Amino acid sequence: MQKFSLVLESFEKAEQATDLLWRQMGVRGEIEVIPLNGQVKVDVVSEKELTAAQLEKLPGKRG
């Protein structure tokens, strides 16, 4: 299991990130989209371990 967060600039970017995780990377688990002050946080709990190269492809800042 792998846990991480992404901080993105908009809901559109969050949708792109979740689409990338679910459809292209095959992530299964929990993905939560949380609005922040002018940004959007995406919390991910993945059943699949992502490689460093896969994580680098994700937009935004990882927390």
Distance bins in CASP14 RR format, pairs under 12 A and 6 or more apart:
PFRMAT RR
TARGET T0000
AUTHOR 0000-0000-0000
RMODE 2
METHOD distances of the structure
MODEL  1
1 27 0 0 0 0 0 1 0 0 0 0 0
1 28 0 0 0 0 0 1 0 0 0 0 0
1 29 0 0 0 0 1 0 0 0 0 0 0
1 30 0 0 0 0 0 1 0 0 0 0 0
1 44 0 0 0 0 0 1 0 0 0 0 0
1 45 1 0 0 1 0 0 0 0 0 0 0
1 46 1 0 0 1 0 0 0 0 0 0 0
1 47 1 0 0 1 0 0 0 0 0 0 0
1 48 0 0 0 0 1 0 0 0 0 0 0
1 49 1 0 0 1 0 0 0 0 0 0 0
1 50 0 0 0 0 0 1 0 0 0 0 0
2 21 0 0 0 0 0 1 0 0 0 0 0
2 25 0 0 0 0 0 1 0 0 0 0 0
2 27 0 0 0 0 1 0 0 0 0 0 0
2 28 0 0 0 0 0 1 0 0 0 0 0
2 29 0 0 0 0 1 0 0 0 0 0 0
2 30 0 0 0 0 0 1 0 0 0 0 0
2 43 0 0 0 0 0 1 0 0 0 0 0
2 44 1 0 0 1 0 0 0 0 0 0 0
2 45 1 0 0 1 0 0 0 0 0 0 0
2 46 1 0 1 0 0 0 0 0 0 0 0
2 47 0 0 0 0 1 0 0 0 0 0 0
2 48 1 0 0 1 0 0 0 0 0 0 0
2 49 1 0 1 0 0 0 0 0 0 0 0
2 50 1 0 0 1 0 0 0 0 0 0 0
2 51 0 0 0 0 0 1 0 0 0 0 0
2 52 0 0 0 0 0 1 0 0 0 0 0
2 54 0 0 0 0 0 1 0 0 0 0 0
2 55 0 0 0 0 1 0 0 0 0 0 0
2 62 0 0 0 0 0 1 0 0 0 0 0
3 27 0 0 0 0 0 1 0 0 0 0 0
3 29 0 0 0 0 0 1 0 0 0 0 0
3 30 0 0 0 0 1 0 0 0 0 0 0
3 31 0 0 0 0 0 1 0 0 0 0 0
3 32 0 0 0 0 0 1 0 0 0 0 0
3 42 0 0 0 0 0 1 0 0 0 0 0
3 43 1 0 0 1 0 0 0 0 0 0 0
3 44 1 0 0 1 0 0 0 0 0 0 0
3 45 1 0 1 0 0 0 0 0 0 0 0
3 46 1 0 0 1 0 0 0 0 0 0 0
3 47 0 0 0 0 0 1 0 0 0 0 0
3 49 0 0 0 0 0 1 0 0 0 0 0
3 50 0 0 0 0 0 1 0 0 0 0 0
3 62 0 0 0 0 0 1 0 0 0 0 0
3 63 0 0 0 0 0 1 0 0 0 0 0
4 17 0 0 0 0 0 1 0 0 0 0 0
4 21 0 0 0 0 0 1 0 0 0 0 0
4 27 0 0 0 0 0 1 0 0 0 0 0
4 30 0 0 0 0 0 1 0 0 0 0 0
4 31 0 0 0 0 0 1 0 0 0 0 0
4 32 0 0 0 0 0 1 0 0 0 0 0
4 41 0 0 0 0 0 1 0 0 0 0 0
4 42 0 0 0 0 1 0 0 0 0 0 0
4 43 0 0 0 0 1 0 0 0 0 0 0
4 44 1 0 1 0 0 0 0 0 0 0 0
4 45 0 0 0 0 1 0 0 0 0 0 0
4 46 1 0 0 1 0 0 0 0 0 0 0
4 49 0 0 0 0 0 1 0 0 0 0 0
4 50 0 0 0 0 1 0 0 0 0 0 0
4 52 0 0 0 0 0 1 0 0 0 0 0
4 54 0 0 0 0 0 1 0 0 0 0 0
4 55 1 0 0 1 0 0 0 0 0 0 0
4 58 0 0 0 0 1 0 0 0 0 0 0
4 60 0 0 0 0 0 1 0 0 0 0 0
4 61 0 0 0 0 0 1 0 0 0 0 0
4 62 1 0 1 0 0 0 0 0 0 0 0
4 63 1 0 0 1 0 0 0 0 0 0 0
5 14 0 0 0 0 0 1 0 0 0 0 0
5 17 0 0 0 0 0 1 0 0 0 0 0
5 30 0 0 0 0 0 1 0 0 0 0 0
5 31 0 0 0 0 0 1 0 0 0 0 0
5 32 0 0 0 0 1 0 0 0 0 0 0
5 33 0 0 0 0 0 1 0 0 0 0 0
5 34 0 0 0 0 1 0 0 0 0 0 0
5 36 0 0 0 0 0 1 0 0 0 0 0
5 39 0 0 0 0 0 1 0 0 0 0 0
5 40 0 0 0 0 0 1 0 0 0 0 0
5 41 1 0 1 0 0 0 0 0 0 0 0
5 42 1 0 0 1 0 0 0 0 0 0 0
5 43 1 0 1 0 0 0 0 0 0 0 0
5 44 1 0 0 1 0 0 0 0 0 0 0
5 45 0 0 0 0 0 1 0 0 0 0 0
5 46 0 0 0 0 0 1 0 0 0 0 0
5 55 0 0 0 0 0 1 0 0 0 0 0
5 58 0 0 0 0 0 1 0 0 0 0 0
5 60 0 0 0 0 0 1 0 0 0 0 0
5 61 0 0 0 0 1 0 0 0 0 0 0
5 62 1 0 0 1 0 0 0 0 0 0 0
5 63 1 0 1 0 0 0 0 0 0 0 0
6 13 0 0 0 0 1 0 0 0 0 0 0
6 14 1 0 0 1 0 0 0 0 0 0 0
6 16 0 0 0 0 0 1 0 0 0 0 0
6 17 1 0 1 0 0 0 0 0 0 0 0
6 18 0 0 0 0 1 0 0 0 0 0 0
6 20 0 0 0 0 0 1 0 0 0 0 0
6 21 0 0 0 0 1 0 0 0 0 0 0
6 31 0 0 0 0 1 0 0 0 0 0 0
6 32 0 0 0 0 0 1 0 0 0 0 0
6 33 0 0 0 0 1 0 0 0 0 0 0
6 34 0 0 0 0 0 1 0 0 0 0 0
6 36 0 0 0 0 0 1 0 0 0 0 0
6 39 0 0 0 0 0 1 0 0 0 0 0
6 40 0 0 0 0 1 0 0 0 0 0 0
6 41 1 0 0 1 0 0 0 0 0 0 0
6 42 1 0 1 0 0 0 0 0 0 0 0
6 43 0 0 0 0 1 0 0 0 0 0 0
6 44 1 0 0 1 0 0 0 0 0 0 0
6 50 0 0 0 0 0 1 0 0 0 0 0
6 55 0 0 0 0 1 0 0 0 0 0 0
6 57 0 0 0 0 0 1 0 0 0 0 0
6 58 1 0 0 1 0 0 0 0 0 0 0
6 59 1 0 0 1 0 0 0 0 0 0 0
6 60 1 0 1 0 0 0 0 0 0 0 0
6 61 1 0 0 1 0 0 0 0 0 0 0
6 62 1 0 0 1 0 0 0 0 0 0 0
6 63 1 0 0 1 0 0 0 0 0 0 0
7 13 0 0 0 0 1 0 0 0 0 0 0
7 14 0 0 0 0 1 0 0 0 0 0 0
7 17 0 0 0 0 0 1 0 0 0 0 0
7 33 0 0 0 0 0 1 0 0 0 0 0
7 34 0 0 0 0 1 0 0 0 0 0 0
7 35 0 0 0 0 0 1 0 0 0 0 0
7 36 1 0 0 1 0 0 0 0 0 0 0
7 37 0 0 0 0 0 1 0 0 0 0 0
7 38 0 0 0 0 0 1 0 0 0 0 0
7 39 1 0 1 0 0 0 0 0 0 0 0
7 40 1 0 0 1 0 0 0 0 0 0 0
7 41 1 0 1 0 0 0 0 0 0 0 0
7 42 1 0 0 1 0 0 0 0 0 0 0
7 43 0 0 0 0 0 1 0 0 0 0 0
7 58 0 0 0 0 0 1 0 0 0 0 0
7 59 0 0 0 0 1 0 0 0 0 0 0
7 60 1 0 0 1 0 0 0 0 0 0 0
7 61 1 0 1 0 0 0 0 0 0 0 0
7 62 0 0 0 0 1 0 0 0 0 0 0
7 63 1 0 0 1 0 0 0 0 0 0 0
8 14 1 0 1 0 0 0 0 0 0 0 0
8 15 0 0 0 0 1 0 0 0 0 0 0
8 16 0 0 0 0 1 0 0 0 0 0 0
8 17 1 0 0 1 0 0 0 0 0 0 0
8 18 0 0 0 0 0 1 0 0 0 0 0
8 20 0 0 0 0 0 1 0 0 0 0 0
8 33 0 0 0 0 1 0 0 0 0 0 0
8 34 0 0 0 0 0 1 0 0 0 0 0
8 35 0 0 0 0 0 1 0 0 0 0 0
8 36 0 0 0 0 1 0 0 0 0 0 0
8 38 0 0 0 0 0 1 0 0 0 0 0
8 39 1 0 0 1 0 0 0 0 0 0 0
8 40 1 0 1 0 0 0 0 0 0 0 0
8 41 1 0 0 1 0 0 0 0 0 0 0
8 42 1 0 0 1 0 0 0 0 0 0 0
8 43 0 0 0 0 0 1 0 0 0 0 0
8 58 0 0 0 0 1 0 0 0 0 0 0
8 59 1 0 0 1 0 0 0 0 0 0 0
8 60 1 0 1 0 0 0 0 0 0 0 0
8 61 0 0 0 0 1 0 0 0 0 0 0
8 62 0 0 0 0 0 1 0 0 0 0 0
8 63 0 0 0 0 0 1 0 0 0 0 0
9 16 0 0 0 0 0 1 0 0 0 0 0
9 17 0 0 0 0 0 1 0 0 0 0 0
9 35 0 0 0 0 0 1 0 0 0 0 0
9 36 0 0 0 0 0 1 0 0 0 0 0
9 37 0 0 0 0 0 1 0 0 0 0 0
9 38 1 0 0 1 0 0 0 0 0 0 0
9 39 1 0 0 1 0 0 0 0 0 0 0
9 40 1 0 0 1 0 0 0 0 0 0 0
9 41 0 0 0 0 0 1 0 0 0 0 0
9 42 0 0 0 0 0 1 0 0 0 0 0
9 59 0 0 0 0 1 0 0 0 0 0 0
9 60 1 0 0 1 0 0 0 0 0 0 0
9 61 0 0 0 0 0 1 0 0 0 0 0
10 16 0 0 0 0 1 0 0 0 0 0 0
10 17 0 0 0 0 0 1 0 0 0 0 0
10 33 0 0 0 0 0 1 0 0 0 0 0
10 35 0 0 0 0 0 1 0 0 0 0 0
10 36 0 0 0 0 0 1 0 0 0 0 0
10 38 0 0 0 0 1 0 0 0 0 0 0
10 39 0 0 0 0 1 0 0 0 0 0 0
10 40 1 0 0 1 0 0 0 0 0 0 0
10 41 0 0 0 0 0 1 0 0 0 0 0
10 42 0 0 0 0 0 1 0 0 0 0 0
10 59 0 0 0 0 0 1 0 0 0 0 0
10 60 0 0 0 0 0 1 0 0 0 0 0
11 17 0 0 0 0 0 1 0 0 0 0 0
11 18 0 0 0 0 0 1 0 0 0 0 0
11 33 1 0 0 1 0 0 0 0 0 0 0
11 34 0 0 0 0 0 1 0 0 0 0 0
11 35 1 0 0 1 0 0 0 0 0 0 0
11 36 0 0 0 0 0 1 0 0 0 0 0
11 38 0 0 0 0 0 1 0 0 0 0 0
11 39 0 0 0 0 0 1 0 0 0 0 0
11 40 1 0 1 0 0 0 0 0 0 0 0
11 41 0 0 0 0 0 1 0 0 0 0 0
11 42 0 0 0 0 0 1 0 0 0 0 0
12 18 0 0 0 0 0 1 0 0 0 0 0
12 19 0 0 0 0 0 1 0 0 0 0 0
12 33 0 0 0 0 0 1 0 0 0 0 0
12 40 0 0 0 0 1 0 0 0 0 0 0
12 59 0 0 0 0 0 1 0 0 0 0 0
13 19 0 0 0 0 0 1 0 0 0 0 0
13 20 0 0 0 0 0 1 0 0 0 0 0
13 33 0 0 0 0 0 1 0 0 0 0 0
13 38 0 0 0 0 0 1 0 0 0 0 0
13 39 0 0 0 0 1 0 0 0 0 0 0
13 40 1 0 0 1 0 0 0 0 0 0 0
13 41 0 0 0 0 0 1 0 0 0 0 0
13 42 0 0 0 0 1 0 0 0 0 0 0
13 58 0 0 0 0 0 1 0 0 0 0 0
13 59 1 0 1 0 0 0 0 0 0 0 0
13 60 1 0 0 1 0 0 0 0 0 0 0
13 61 0 0 0 0 0 1 0 0 0 0 0
14 20 0 0 0 0 0 1 0 0 0 0 0
14 21 0 0 0 0 0 1 0 0 0 0 0
14 31 0 0 0 0 1 0 0 0 0 0 0
14 32 0 0 0 0 0 1 0 0 0 0 0
14 33 1 0 1 0 0 0 0 0 0 0 0
14 34 0 0 0 0 1 0 0 0 0 0 0
14 35 0 0 0 0 1 0 0 0 0 0 0
14 36 0 0 0 0 0 1 0 0 0 0 0
14 38 0 0 0 0 0 1 0 0 0 0 0
14 39 0 0 0 0 1 0 0 0 0 0 0
14 40 1 0 1 0 0 0 0 0 0 0 0
14 41 0 0 0 0 1 0 0 0 0 0 0
14 42 1 0 1 0 0 0 0 0 0 0 0
14 43 0 0 0 0 0 1 0 0 0 0 0
14 44 0 0 0 0 0 1 0 0 0 0 0
14 58 0 0 0 0 0 1 0 0 0 0 0
14 59 0 0 0 0 1 0 0 0 0 0 0
14 60 0 0 0 0 1 0 0 0 0 0 0
15 21 0 0 0 0 0 1 0 0 0 0 0
15 22 0 0 0 0 0 1 0 0 0 0 0
15 23 0 0 0 0 0 1 0 0 0 0 0
15 31 0 0 0 0 0 1 0 0 0 0 0
15 33 0 0 0 0 1 0 0 0 0 0 0
15 40 0 0 0 0 1 0 0 0 0 0 0
15 42 0 0 0 0 1 0 0 0 0 0 0
15 59 0 0 0 0 0 1 0 0 0 0 0
16 22 0 0 0 0 0 1 0 0 0 0 0
16 23 0 0 0 0 0 1 0 0 0 0 0
16 24 0 0 0 0 0 1 0 0 0 0 0
16 33 0 0 0 0 0 1 0 0 0 0 0
16 40 0 0 0 0 0 1 0 0 0 0 0
16 42 0 0 0 0 0 1 0 0 0 0 0
16 57 0 0 0 0 0 1 0 0 0 0 0
16 58 0 0 0 0 1 0 0 0 0 0 0
16 59 1 0 0 1 0 0 0 0 0 0 0
16 60 0 0 0 0 0 1 0 0 0 0 0
17 23 0 0 0 0 0 1 0 0 0 0 0
17 24 0 0 0 0 0 1 0 0 0 0 0
17 25 0 0 0 0 0 1 0 0 0 0 0
17 27 0 0 0 0 0 1 0 0 0 0 0
17 31 0 0 0 0 1 0 0 0 0 0 0
17 33 0 0 0 0 1 0 0 0 0 0 0
17 40 0 0 0 0 1 0 0 0 0 0 0
17 41 0 0 0 0 0 1 0 0 0 0 0
17 42 1 0 1 0 0 0 0 0 0 0 0
17 43 0 0 0 0 0 1 0 0 0 0 0
17 44 0 0 0 0 1 0 0 0 0 0 0
17 55 0 0 0 0 0 1 0 0 0 0 0
17 57 0 0 0 0 1 0 0 0 0 0 0
17 58 1 0 0 1 0 0 0 0 0 0 0
17 59 1 0 1 0 0 0 0 0 0 0 0
17 60 1 0 0 1 0 0 0 0 0 0 0
17 61 0 0 0 0 0 1 0 0 0 0 0
17 62 0 0 0 0 0 1 0 0 0 0 0
18 24 0 0 0 0 0 1 0 0 0 0 0
18 25 0 0 0 0 0 1 0 0 0 0 0
18 26 0 0 0 0 0 1 0 0 0 0 0
18 27 0 0 0 0 1 0 0 0 0 0 0
18 29 0 0 0 0 0 1 0 0 0 0 0
18 30 0 0 0 0 0 1 0 0 0 0 0
18 31 1 0 1 0 0 0 0 0 0 0 0
18 32 0 0 0 0 1 0 0 0 0 0 0
18 33 1 0 0 1 0 0 0 0 0 0 0
18 40 0 0 0 0 0 1 0 0 0 0 0
18 42 1 0 0 1 0 0 0 0 0 0 0
18 43 0 0 0 0 0 1 0 0 0 0 0
18 44 0 0 0 0 1 0 0 0 0 0 0
18 46 0 0 0 0 0 1 0 0 0 0 0
18 58 0 0 0 0 0 1 0 0 0 0 0
18 59 0 0 0 0 0 1 0 0 0 0 0
19 25 0 0 0 0 1 0 0 0 0 0 0
19 26 0 0 0 0 0 1 0 0 0 0 0
19 27 0 0 0 0 0 1 0 0 0 0 0
19 31 0 0 0 0 0 1 0 0 0 0 0
19 33 0 0 0 0 0 1 0 0 0 0 0
19 42 0 0 0 0 0 1 0 0 0 0 0
19 58 0 0 0 0 0 1 0 0 0 0 0
19 59 0 0 0 0 0 1 0 0 0 0 0
20 26 0 0 0 0 1 0 0 0 0 0 0
20 27 0 0 0 0 1 0 0 0 0 0 0
20 31 0 0 0 0 0 1 0 0 0 0 0
20 42 0 0 0 0 0 1 0 0 0 0 0
20 44 0 0 0 0 0 1 0 0 0 0 0
20 50 0 0 0 0 0 1 0 0 0 0 0
20 54 0 0 0 0 1 0 0 0 0 0 0
20 55 0 0 0 0 0 1 0 0 0 0 0
20 57 1 0 0 1 0 0 0 0 0 0 0
20 58 1 0 0 1 0 0 0 0 0 0 0
20 59 0 0 0 0 1 0 0 0 0 0 0
20 60 0 0 0 0 0 1 0 0 0 0 0
21 27 1 0 1 0 0 0 0 0 0 0 0
21 28 0 0 0 0 1 0 0 0 0 0 0
21 29 0 0 0 0 1 0 0 0 0 0 0
21 30 0 0 0 0 0 1 0 0 0 0 0
21 31 1 0 0 1 0 0 0 0 0 0 0
21 32 0 0 0 0 0 1 0 0 0 0 0
21 33 0 0 0 0 0 1 0 0 0 0 0
21 42 0 0 0 0 1 0 0 0 0 0 0
21 43 0 0 0 0 0 1 0 0 0 0 0
21 44 1 0 0 1 0 0 0 0 0 0 0
21 45 0 0 0 0 0 1 0 0 0 0 0
21 46 1 0 0 1 0 0 0 0 0 0 0
21 47 0 0 0 0 0 1 0 0 0 0 0
21 48 0 0 0 0 1 0 0 0 0 0 0
21 50 0 0 0 0 1 0 0 0 0 0 0
21 54 0 0 0 0 1 0 0 0 0 0 0
21 55 0 0 0 0 0 1 0 0 0 0 0
21 57 0 0 0 0 0 1 0 0 0 0 0
21 58 1 0 0 1 0 0 0 0 0 0 0
21 59 0 0 0 0 0 1 0 0 0 0 0
22 28 0 0 0 0 1 0 0 0 0 0 0
22 29 0 0 0 0 1 0 0 0 0 0 0
22 30 0 0 0 0 0 1 0 0 0 0 0
22 31 1 0 0 1 0 0 0 0 0 0 0
22 42 0 0 0 0 0 1 0 0 0 0 0
22 44 0 0 0 0 0 1 0 0 0 0 0
22 46 0 0 0 0 0 1 0 0 0 0 0
22 48 0 0 0 0 0 1 0 0 0 0 0
24 50 0 0 0 0 0 1 0 0 0 0 0
24 54 0 0 0 0 1 0 0 0 0 0 0
24 57 0 0 0 0 1 0 0 0 0 0 0
24 58 0 0 0 0 0 1 0 0 0 0 0
25 31 0 0 0 0 0 1 0 0 0 0 0
25 44 0 0 0 0 0 1 0 0 0 0 0
25 46 0 0 0 0 1 0 0 0 0 0 0
25 47 0 0 0 0 0 1 0 0 0 0 0
25 48 1 0 0 1 0 0 0 0 0 0 0
25 49 0 0 0 0 0 1 0 0 0 0 0
25 50 1 0 0 1 0 0 0 0 0 0 0
25 51 0 0 0 0 1 0 0 0 0 0 0
25 53 0 0 0 0 0 1 0 0 0 0 0
25 54 1 0 1 0 0 0 0 0 0 0 0
25 55 0 0 0 0 1 0 0 0 0 0 0
25 57 0 0 0 0 1 0 0 0 0 0 0
25 58 0 0 0 0 1 0 0 0 0 0 0
26 44 0 0 0 0 0 1 0 0 0 0 0
26 46 0 0 0 0 1 0 0 0 0 0 0
26 47 0 0 0 0 1 0 0 0 0 0 0
26 48 1 0 0 1 0 0 0 0 0 0 0
26 49 0 0 0 0 0 1 0 0 0 0 0
26 50 0 0 0 0 1 0 0 0 0 0 0
26 54 0 0 0 0 1 0 0 0 0 0 0
27 42 0 0 0 0 0 1 0 0 0 0 0
27 44 1 0 0 1 0 0 0 0 0 0 0
27 45 0 0 0 0 1 0 0 0 0 0 0
27 46 1 0 1 0 0 0 0 0 0 0 0
27 47 1 0 0 1 0 0 0 0 0 0 0
27 48 1 0 1 0 0 0 0 0 0 0 0
27 49 0 0 0 0 1 0 0 0 0 0 0
27 50 1 0 0 1 0 0 0 0 0 0 0
27 54 0 0 0 0 1 0 0 0 0 0 0
27 55 0 0 0 0 0 1 0 0 0 0 0
27 58 0 0 0 0 0 1 0 0 0 0 0
28 44 0 0 0 0 0 1 0 0 0 0 0
28 45 0 0 0 0 0 1 0 0 0 0 0
28 46 1 0 0 1 0 0 0 0 0 0 0
28 47 1 0 1 0 0 0 0 0 0 0 0
28 48 1 0 0 1 0 0 0 0 0 0 0
28 49 0 0 0 0 0 1 0 0 0 0 0
28 50 0 0 0 0 0 1 0 0 0 0 0
29 43 0 0 0 0 0 1 0 0 0 0 0
29 44 0 0 0 0 1 0 0 0 0 0 0
29 45 1 0 1 0 0 0 0 0 0 0 0
29 46 1 0 1 0 0 0 0 0 0 0 0
29 47 1 0 1 0 0 0 0 0 0 0 0
29 48 0 0 0 0 1 0 0 0 0 0 0
30 42 0 0 0 0 0 1 0 0 0 0 0
30 43 1 0 0 1 0 0 0 0 0 0 0
30 44 1 0 0 1 0 0 0 0 0 0 0
30 45 1 0 1 0 0 0 0 0 0 0 0
30 46 0 0 0 0 1 0 0 0 0 0 0
30 47 0 0 0 0 1 0 0 0 0 0 0
31 41 0 0 0 0 0 1 0 0 0 0 0
31 42 1 0 0 1 0 0 0 0 0 0 0
31 43 1 0 0 1 0 0 0 0 0 0 0
31 44 1 0 1 0 0 0 0 0 0 0 0
31 45 1 0 0 1 0 0 0 0 0 0 0
31 46 0 0 0 0 1 0 0 0 0 0 0
31 47 0 0 0 0 0 1 0 0 0 0 0
31 58 0 0 0 0 0 1 0 0 0 0 0
32 40 0 0 0 0 0 1 0 0 0 0 0
32 41 0 0 0 0 1 0 0 0 0 0 0
32 42 1 0 0 1 0 0 0 0 0 0 0
32 43 1 0 1 0 0 0 0 0 0 0 0
32 44 0 0 0 0 1 0 0 0 0 0 0
32 45 0 0 0 0 1 0 0 0 0 0 0
33 39 0 0 0 0 0 1 0 0 0 0 0
33 40 1 0 0 1 0 0 0 0 0 0 0
33 41 1 0 0 1 0 0 0 0 0 0 0
33 42 1 0 1 0 0 0 0 0 0 0 0
33 43 0 0 0 0 1 0 0 0 0 0 0
33 44 0 0 0 0 0 1 0 0 0 0 0
34 40 1 0 0 1 0 0 0 0 0 0 0
34 41 1 0 1 0 0 0 0 0 0 0 0
34 42 1 0 0 1 0 0 0 0 0 0 0
34 43 1 0 0 1 0 0 0 0 0 0 0
34 44 0 0 0 0 0 1 0 0 0 0 0
35 41 1 0 0 1 0 0 0 0 0 0 0
35 42 0 0 0 0 0 1 0 0 0 0 0
36 42 0 0 0 0 0 1 0 0 0 0 0
36 43 0 0 0 0 0 1 0 0 0 0 0
36 61 0 0 0 0 0 1 0 0 0 0 0
39 60 0 0 0 0 1 0 0 0 0 0 0
39 61 0 0 0 0 1 0 0 0 0 0 0
40 59 0 0 0 0 0 1 0 0 0 0 0
40 60 0 0 0 0 1 0 0 0 0 0 0
40 61 0 0 0 0 0 1 0 0 0 0 0
41 60 0 0 0 0 0 1 0 0 0 0 0
41 61 0 0 0 0 1 0 0 0 0 0 0
41 62 0 0 0 0 0 1 0 0 0 0 0
41 63 0 0 0 0 1 0 0 0 0 0 0
42 58 0 0 0 0 1 0 0 0 0 0 0
42 59 0 0 0 0 1 0 0 0 0 0 0
42 60 0 0 0 0 1 0 0 0 0 0 0
42 61 0 0 0 0 0 1 0 0 0 0 0
42 62 0 0 0 0 0 1 0 0 0 0 0
42 63 0 0 0 0 0 1 0 0 0 0 0
43 62 0 0 0 0 0 1 0 0 0 0 0
43 63 0 0 0 0 1 0 0 0 0 0 0
44 50 0 0 0 0 1 0 0 0 0 0 0
44 54 0 0 0 0 0 1 0 0 0 0 0
44 55 0 0 0 0 0 1 0 0 0 0 0
44 58 0 0 0 0 1 0 0 0 0 0 0
44 62 0 0 0 0 1 0 0 0 0 0 0
44 63 0 0 0 0 0 1 0 0 0 0 0
46 54 0 0 0 0 0 1 0 0 0 0 0
46 55 0 0 0 0 0 1 0 0 0 0 0
46 58 0 0 0 0 0 1 0 0 0 0 0
48 54 0 0 0 0 1 0 0 0 0 0 0
49 55 0 0 0 0 0 1 0 0 0 0 0
50 56 0 0 0 0 1 0 0 0 0 0 0
50 57 0 0 0 0 1 0 0 0 0 0 0
50 58 0 0 0 0 1 0 0 0 0 0 0
50 62 0 0 0 0 0 1 0 0 0 0 0
51 57 0 0 0 0 1 0 0 0 0 0 0
51 58 0 0 0 0 0 1 0 0 0 0 0
52 58 0 0 0 0 0 1 0 0 0 0 0
52 62 0 0 0 0 0 1 0 0 0 0 0
54 62 0 0 0 0 0 1 0 0 0 0 0
55 61 0 0 0 0 0 1 0 0 0 0 0
55 62 1 0 0 1 0 0 0 0 0 0 0
55 63 0 0 0 0 0 1 0 0 0 0 0
56 62 0 0 0 0 1 0 0 0 0 0 0
END
